[in-house]
Every structure is written in C-alpha cells, then in structure tokens.
Amino acid sequence: MNKTMLIVINVITGLFVVISSVLGYGISGMGEGSTNDFKIFIWLFIWLIGLLLQFKQKTRIIGLIISFIPVAYFLYVYIAAVLM
C-alpha cells in the first residue's frame, strides 16, 4: 500500500474515532443522575494499538484491520441510530 494513502486512511479513521469517542463520552452523561462513562475511550485505545502495529512492516496488515474495528463499530452505532 502506498505510504501517502496509508497516512490519509489513518488520519481520516483517527479523526472519526476521536470525534465519536468524545461525542459518546459527552452523551453518556446526559441522563438524569448519570455520570460520564470512560469505557467509550476503549475504542480509541484499540485504534491506537492498530496504528502502532502499522509501523512495522510485518504487522502492518493486522494493524490496519485492528484500526478499522472501532470505525466499523461506530458506523454500526450511527446506522442503527438512524434506522430506529
């Protein structure tokens, strides 16, 4: 894969996961008497692990797959919310 394309993919997915995690953290505390839930940031850490794995040539494909897991999760959540 071209290095420029890999950087673009990582920037776009990274922004999407960061924004979705922060949004999820903010929304989780909106209920009456509820507190914000830090567990939503686990998806951000999973994305970071995938990004770190992409730095080695041997683990680049596995890192790319791992970094797409949070993207797929948030896309599923957004699509499910729209279809409700």
N, C-alpha and C positions, 0 to 999 in steps of 0.2 A: 504494500500500500504506500502511496506517495506520502512523504512526511508532512507536506502542507495540508493535504486532505485529512490526515490523522489529527493534526493540530486543530483544524476547523471543526471536526467532529467532536473533539474533546471540549473545545470552548463552548459550542452550542449545547451539548448534553450537560456540561458542568453548570452553565447558567440556568438551564431548565431545572436541574435537580436542586440547586441552591435556592432559587426563587420558590420552587414548590415546597421545599423543606421549611423555609421561613414562613411561607403562607400557611402551611399546615400547622406549624407551631403557633402562629397567631390565632388561627381559627379554633384550635383545640381548647383554648381558654375562654371562649366566648359564652359558654353555657353558664347558667346561674349556679354559682357556688363551685365552679370547676377551676382547676389550675391548668396552666400550660403543660403539655406533655413533651418531654425531651426525647421520647422514643422515636419521633419522626426524624430526628437527625441521624438515626442509624442508616437511613438510605443515603445520606450524604457521605458517611464514612465508608459504606460499601462502594460508592462511586470513586472515592479517593483511593481505596485499595486497588480497584481496577485501573485507575490512572497510574499508580505506582508500578503495577505489573507491566504496563506498556513500555516502560523504559528499557527493559531487557528484550533482546531480540527473541529469545526462546519463549518468553511468556507474553508476547505482545497480543496474540490472538485471544488467549484466555483473559487477559486484562481488558480487551475490548468487549468481550462478551460480558464480563462481570460489570463493567461500567454501564452497559445497556440494561441491566436488570432493574435499577431504580427508575430509569427512563420508562421502561415498559410498565412498571408498577404505577407510576404517576399518570401515564397516559390512560391506563385502565381505570384508575380512580376518576379522572376527568371525564372520560367517555361514559362511565357508569352514572356519574352525577348528571350529565346532560340527558341521558336516556330515562331518568326517573320521572 
